[in-house]
C-alpha cells in the first residue's frame, strides 16, 4: 500500500525525472496552498503607505536608555533620575563640598544670634537704669552750648549698707548725704575735659524751690557740698549752673557701696604709687609700688586726703586718675569679649548709678568712653584756704574760671591751666 498522497506514484521517486509527473513532458501545475487572510495592520495617520509625499516611519525606540550614545543612531536619551542615596558612577569624582554656601549660612546664623543677644542686652540694661533726676525742673537755666556736659557726683550716702559693710568700707555712721566727688566732664569735638570742683568750694547757693520737698531755699553763701546736703542733685546742679553759667546736660551719681561693687566686678583696679599712702580716716594703707585694689581699698584711696599736701585738691587729682584707669579697664578687650566678666560689671554699674531722666544707654557709654582719655584738671583756684564763717574753704580764680567755662560752652580747645 502506498503512503504517497493521491495522484503520486512510486515513479515520482525517480530523481532523474524530477519535475515531470508520470513521464509527461508537460510540467505539472503548481499546487496552490489555501490563502489565510491576515488582519489589517494598524497604522498611525500619515503612515498608510510609503511613497512620495508620505512621512517615513520613525525608527524603533524601545524607550529604554541609560544615557549612552547608541552607535548608528546618534541619539542620546536623558539619564534616569538618581536616588538620594545612589553612589556616584564608577570613575567619576565625588562632588566637592560647597564651602562658600556653608560659610555664608554660618555667618548669617552668627549675625542673627549676635543681633538677638545685643537686643536682649539693650532692653535688660535699659530696664535697670535708675532715671530719678529731672533736670528740667531747674530754674533759670543757661543756654545750651556746644558739646555735652555731664555732672558726675560721688555720694557718701550709707543707705543700704549693713553695719558690717560700713566697718569694712570705713564709712562711719554719719547720716544724710554729702559729696566726696564733684566733676564736670565735657565731651566735644575739640577734645574731652574733666574738671574737678572741690567740695569745699565757696559759692553762692541761689534761691530755689525743692522739687522733692517743695521747700523754698533762700540765697546764701555756702560750701558747694552744702547744696547737695540741702536738696540733693537738683540744688547741686542748679548751684553749679548759677555760679559757672554752663548748662548741665546729664547727671550721674554713684554711692559708696555701688562704687566698691563695680571695682570688685572688674576684678580690681591696678594703681601704682610713688610713695606710701596712709590715711587713718579713710582706711587707706598702701606701700610704694603697684597694687591691684579691691572695692574697699579703692574706696579708701579715693576718700583719703589728709596725707595730701594740697588737701582736697590732691584728692580730686587722685580721683580723676582712678576713674580714668577704671574706665580703661572696663573698656578693655579682656572685659568686653568675656561675657562672664562683662555682664557682672554691667550689672554692678547699672545697679550703682542714679542718672537723669533723659539719660540713654548711648549717653552713658559715651561718658565712660570719654573718661578714658580726657584732659584732667581742677577748676582754677586763687585761695585753697579761704577763711569763712563755715570754716576753711576753696576760693575760685574767677577770671580763669570764666575763661575756662567760655571755652567749654563753645566747645573750643581748652588752654586754661595748660602749660
Order of alpha helices (4+ residues) and beta strands (2+ residues): alpha-beta-beta-alpha-beta-beta-beta-beta-beta-beta-alpha-beta-alpha-beta-beta-beta-beta-alpha-alpha-alpha-alpha-beta-alpha-beta-beta-beta-alpha
